[in-house]
């Protein structure tokens, strides 16, 4: 049971980190003078990048630790 709790907690933290990164990217794009669609595009790219990086790190750690 503790393993499930750790996995869920880690998943929530990664998603929150990705959302904060996306919001920051959108805000910085808007401050730079980008339009709303461009800011949303930057936010989506940042969100996907964080989730991809988390997946790659998880795969690498699984390969090393298992």
C-alpha positions as CSV (number, residue, x, y, z in Angstrom):
1,X,0.0,0.0,0.0
2,X,2.7,2.6,0.7
3,X,4.1,2.0,-2.8
4,X,0.8,3.1,-4.3
5,X,0.8,6.2,-2.2
6,X,4.3,7.1,-3.3
7,X,3.4,6.6,-6.9
8,X,0.3,8.7,-6.7
9,X,2.0,11.5,-4.7
10,X,4.9,11.6,-7.2
11,X,2.4,11.7,-10.2
12,X,0.5,14.6,-8.6
13,X,3.8,16.5,-7.9
14,X,5.0,16.0,-11.5
15,X,1.6,17.2,-13.0
16,X,1.7,20.2,-10.7
17,X,5.2,21.0,-11.7
18,X,4.2,20.7,-15.4
19,X,1.2,23.0,-14.9
20,X,3.4,25.6,-13.1
21,X,5.9,25.5,-15.8
22,X,3.2,25.9,-18.5
23,X,1.7,28.9,-16.7
24,X,5.1,30.5,-16.3
25,X,5.9,29.9,-20.0
26,X,2.6,31.5,-21.0
27,X,3.1,34.5,-18.7
28,X,6.6,35.1,-20.0
29,X,5.4,34.8,-23.6
30,X,2.7,37.4,-22.9
31,X,5.1,39.7,-21.2
32,X,7.3,39.4,-24.3
33,X,4.4,40.7,-26.5
34,X,3.1,37.4,-27.9
35,X,-0.5,36.9,-28.8
36,X,-2.8,34.6,-26.7
37,X,-2.6,31.7,-29.2
38,X,1.2,31.9,-29.3
39,X,1.3,32.0,-25.5
40,X,-0.9,29.0,-25.3
41,X,1.4,27.2,-27.8
42,X,4.4,28.0,-25.6
43,X,2.5,26.8,-22.5
44,X,1.5,23.5,-24.2
45,X,5.1,22.9,-25.4
46,X,6.5,23.5,-21.9
47,X,3.8,21.2,-20.4
48,X,4.6,18.4,-22.8
49,X,8.3,18.9,-22.3
50,X,8.1,18.5,-18.6
51,X,6.0,15.4,-18.9
52,X,8.3,13.9,-21.5
53,X,11.3,14.6,-19.4
54,X,9.6,12.9,-16.4
55,X,8.9,9.9,-18.5
56,X,12.4,9.6,-19.8
57,X,13.9,9.9,-16.3
58,X,11.5,7.3,-15.0
59,X,12.5,4.9,-17.8
60,X,16.2,5.5,-17.2
61,X,15.8,4.9,-13.5
62,X,13.7,1.8,-14.0
63,X,16.4,0.4,-16.4
64,X,19.2,1.1,-13.9
65,X,17.4,0.0,-10.7
66,X,15.6,-3.1,-11.9
